[in-house]
Amino acid sequence: MVSQFVSPYKQNKLSDLNYIFPKGTNAVGRLDYESEGLLILTTDKTLTKRLFDPQKKHKRNYTVQVNKIMGEEGLQQLNTGVDILIKGQNRTYTTEACIVKIINKPNYLPERENTLRENLPNTWLEFVLTEGKNRQIRKMCKAVRHKCKRLIRTKIENLELGDLKSGEVKELDEAQIIKLLNLF
């Protein structure tokens, strides 16, 4: 689904979930249609502002499956920064240093149709970013000659996806959110 409530296209959206959201609810940090995982929804504009403040480097963790076997050279390039194209500006941007490491295939992820066949070479990675350019991880993988096949946001600061299933909603009170997101 897309991380919006209204869309001119025929696609699943947040308003299709079996949950009544308060008026004025917005997604903080989008996930594109092909991505999965943790999404913060709030009516608190101050919270939204704090999470988008470029001075505050909020950690976001992603589990990513790429085609082919990732070598040391590609991994090193991802960790130190790669050049990606910035949409609409027709210029390149060098990503900030981040943490990318090879991991075993997670056993907690829900199976999904159209995933890479298990018999084809692939690599599972964990990315920890503190910046968020449009489709950044997909572009970073492409820069080191790998195609991103699956991307799941698993954590924002100390707020974890945990065992929430696709489409499930978990309400948190303001104190929990402030603590988990290290807002002060």
N, C-alpha and C positions, 0 to 999 in steps of 0.2 A: 504494500500500500504506500501511498505517498504521505508525507508528514504534513498534511494540510487538511482543512475541513471542507474546502470548496475547490473544485477543479472543473474546468470546462471539458476535460477528457473523461472518457469512460474508463475509470480505474478505481480501485478501492482507495478510500480515504478515511481519515480519522472519524468523520461523522458516521461512517458505516459500522463502527464498533458498537457493541451492545453495552453502552455506557452513556449516561447523561452528563455531559461536561457543562460546567458553569459558563454563563455568557462571558465572552471576552477571553476564553482560553486560547493560548497560542503555544506553538512548539518552540522550544529554545534549542537552536542547533538542529538543523534538518538532517534527515537521512534521505538519500536519493531512492528512487523506486526500486533499484536493484539491491539496496543495502538493508540490513536487519539490525535489531537490537534496541538498546536503551534510548529512550526519548523522553525528555522532560517536558511536561505540559504544565503551564501555569497561567494564572490571571495577574500575577504580581509583576508589574512593569519594572520595579526596582531590581528584583531577582534577575530578570531578563537582561537588564543593563549591566549588572555586575558580572554575569556570565559571559557577556560579549565584550567586556572591557579588555582592550589589548594589553594593558599594563598588568593584568592578572593572568598569569599563565596557568589555566586550568588543565590538568592532565586528563586525557581521554584515552582509554585503552580499546583496542580493536583486535579481534581475531580475524585473520585473513588467510584465505586459501588462494594460492597462485598456481598457474600451470608450470610445469617443468620443475627441476630441482634447482633451488636457489644456492648459488655458490658463495664463497667467502667474499669475493670481489663485489658482487651485487649487494650483499648484506652490508658491507662496509660503506658503499655509496649511499645506501638508504639511511644509515646511521649518521653520516656526516652532512648529508644534504645533496639533493639533486635538482636540476633545472626542470621546471614544469611550465607549461603555457597557462597564462592567466586568461580565462574566458572573457571575451569582450574588450580586452585591452591590447591584444595582439603583441604581448611582450612575455618574456620569460621571467620566472621568479625562482630563486634558489631557496629551497625549503630549509628551515632551521634544523640544527642537529636534533635528533630524536633517538628513541630507543627502539630498535627492531631486532628481534631474535627469533630463531627457528624454534618451534615447539612441536610436540607430538599432536596428532589429530585429537581435538577435544572430544571426549565421550559424552559430554553434557549437551551438545548442540542437537537441536531437532533435525531430523533428516529432511531433505528438501528435494523436490523434483528438479531436473535439469542441472544438477551439480556435476562436477567433473567426475567421470567414471573412475572408480578406485584403481583400475588396472593401468591408468595413464600416470606418468610421473607428475607429481605435484608436491608442493611444500606448504606447510602451515606456518604462519608467522604471527607474532604478537607485536603490534605497533603501540607505542606510547607517545602521543603527540601533545604539544601545548599550543598548537596553532591549528587553524581549520580553514584552509582554502577550499574552494569548490572542487569536489571530486579529487581531493588531494592524494589520498592513498592510491586510488586507481591510477592517477597520473604518475605517482612515484614508482609504482610497480612497472608501468609501461616504460619509464625512463631507464630501467635496468633490464628491459626486454622480457618482462613477465606480464601475463594477463591476470588481472584480479578476477577470480572465479566466484568468490564468496567473501563478504565483508560484514562483520557483526560487531557493533559497538557494545562492549561488555561492561564499561565502567566510565564514570565521569567523577573525577576526584575519588571520594570514598563511597559514592553511590553506585551500587553494583546491580547488574541485570539479574544475577542470581538465577533462580529457577522459574522466573516469569516466562510464560509461554507467549507466542506470537498473538497479539491482540489483547492480552491481559493488561489491566490497569491496576496500579497499586497507589492508593492515596497516602501521602505523607503530610504531617503538619509542618508548619513553618520552622519550628525549632529543630526538627529532624533534618530538614533540608539544609538549613544554615550550617548545622554541624557536619553533615555528610559532604557538603560541597566546599567546606573550608572558606566560607564567605567573609570571615572576619579574621 
